Amino acid sequence: MNKSLYVLVAVVLLLGLSPVPIAAGDDIVMYVSHVTATCRPTGNGLIFIGLVTIKDVDGHPVQRAKVTAQLRLYDLYGNMTLTETTTAVTSSNGVATFRITGPARWFCVTVDSVVKKGYSYDPSLNEEI
């Protein structure tokens, strides 16, 4: 370890900041920071739209990440009427958009994986709703 690296680590520890991996090849950690869902009527039921926001641990949006999610529709009595596994790529603001259409009262989005080169997905950091 060279002198400048020791100084950087000392400053980080002195200020009470979390040390950040600096070795080449370390992945940046990302997680699901927010999920929103809306619906609107169509000719054959409702279209449900799920927006999944992916951020890195510094709070920056992660663009061009491939998000795989299960979309489920439920009827008035809680019976699943439709399930679909699909993927979407995040936009420049880190949002992946999922759509499913069908007769339902409730909509559920479950993120299975998030993949991007140089990043690792940590589901334990996800913000649950």
C-alpha positions in Angstrom: 0.0 0.0 0.0 1.5 3.4 -0.9 1.5 6.6 1.2 -1.4 8.3 -0.7 -3.6 5.2 -0.1 -2.8 5.3 3.6 -3.8 9.0 3.7 -7.1 8.3 1.9 -8.0 5.5 4.3 -7.0 7.7 7.3 -9.2 10.6 6.1 -12.1 8.3 5.5 -11.9 6.7 8.9 -11.3 10.1 10.6 -14.4 11.6 9.0 -16.4 8.6 10.0 -17.2 7.7 6.4 -17.6 4.1 5.2 -14.5 2.9 3.4 -15.2 2.4 -0.3 -13.6 -0.5 -2.2 -10.9 1.0 -4.4 -9.2 -2.1 -5.8 -9.6 -2.5 -9.6 -12.4 -5.0 -10.4 -14.6 -4.4 -7.4 -18.2 -4.4 -8.3 -20.5 -1.4 -7.4 -23.4 -2.6 -5.3 -26.9 -1.8 -6.5 -30.4 -2.4 -5.1 -34.1 -1.7 -5.6 -34.7 1.7 -4.1 -38.3 2.2 -5.0 -41.3 0.4 -6.6 -44.5 2.1 -7.7 -47.6 0.7 -9.4 -50.4 2.2 -11.2 -53.3 0.9 -13.3 -55.7 2.2 -16.0 -58.7 0.6 -17.8 -58.3 -0.9 -21.2 -60.8 -2.7 -23.5 -60.1 -6.1 -21.9 -59.5 -5.4 -18.3 -56.8 -3.2 -16.7 -53.2 -2.5 -17.6 -51.0 -2.5 -14.6 -47.7 -0.6 -14.8 -44.9 -1.3 -12.3 -41.9 1.1 -12.1 -38.8 -0.3 -10.4 -36.0 2.1 -9.5 -32.5 0.8 -9.3 -29.8 2.8 -7.5 -26.2 2.2 -6.4 -25.2 2.4 -2.7 -24.3 6.1 -3.2 -27.9 6.8 -4.3 -27.1 7.3 -8.0 -29.5 5.8 -10.6 -28.2 2.8 -12.4 -28.9 3.0 -16.1 -28.9 0.0 -18.6 -29.3 -2.6 -15.9 -31.4 -5.7 -16.8 -34.1 -6.2 -14.3 -36.0 -9.6 -14.2 -39.3 -9.5 -12.3 -42.4 -11.7 -11.7 -45.7 -9.9 -12.4 -48.8 -11.3 -10.7 -52.5 -10.3 -11.0 -55.0 -11.2 -8.3 -58.8 -11.2 -8.3 -61.1 -9.7 -5.7 -60.8 -12.8 -3.5 -57.0 -12.9 -3.6 -56.8 -15.7 -6.2 -53.9 -15.3 -8.7 -55.4 -14.8 -12.1 -52.2 -14.3 -14.1 -48.4 -14.6 -13.6 -45.6 -13.6 -15.9 -41.8 -13.4 -15.7 -40.3 -10.6 -17.8 -37.3 -8.4 -18.1 -36.8 -4.6 -18.6 -33.8 -2.4 -19.0 -33.4 0.7 -16.7 -33.6 4.1 -18.3 -31.2 7.0 -17.7 -32.9 7.7 -14.4 -32.6 4.1 -13.2 -36.3 3.1 -13.8 -37.4 -0.2 -15.3 -41.0 -0.3 -16.6 -43.1 -3.4 -16.5 -46.6 -3.8 -17.9 -49.2 -6.6 -17.7 -52.9 -6.5 -18.8 -55.7 -8.6 -17.5 -58.8 -8.8 -15.3 -57.6 -8.2 -11.7 -58.0 -6.2 -8.6 -54.4 -6.4 -7.2 -51.0 -6.3 -8.8 -47.7 -7.6 -7.4 -44.2 -7.0 -8.7 -41.4 -9.2 -7.4 -37.8 -8.4 -8.5 -35.9 -11.7 -9.1 -32.6 -10.3 -10.3 -30.7 -7.1 -11.5 -27.7 -7.6 -13.7 -25.2 -5.1 -15.1 -21.5 -5.6 -15.8 -19.3 -4.1 -13.1 -22.2 -4.2 -10.6 -23.6 -6.6 -8.1 -27.2 -6.8 -6.9 -27.7 -6.9 -3.1 -31.4 -7.7 -2.5 -30.9 -7.3 1.3 -30.7 -3.5 0.6 -34.0 -3.4 -1.2 -36.6 -1.0 0.2 -39.7 -3.0 0.8 -43.2 -1.6 0.4 
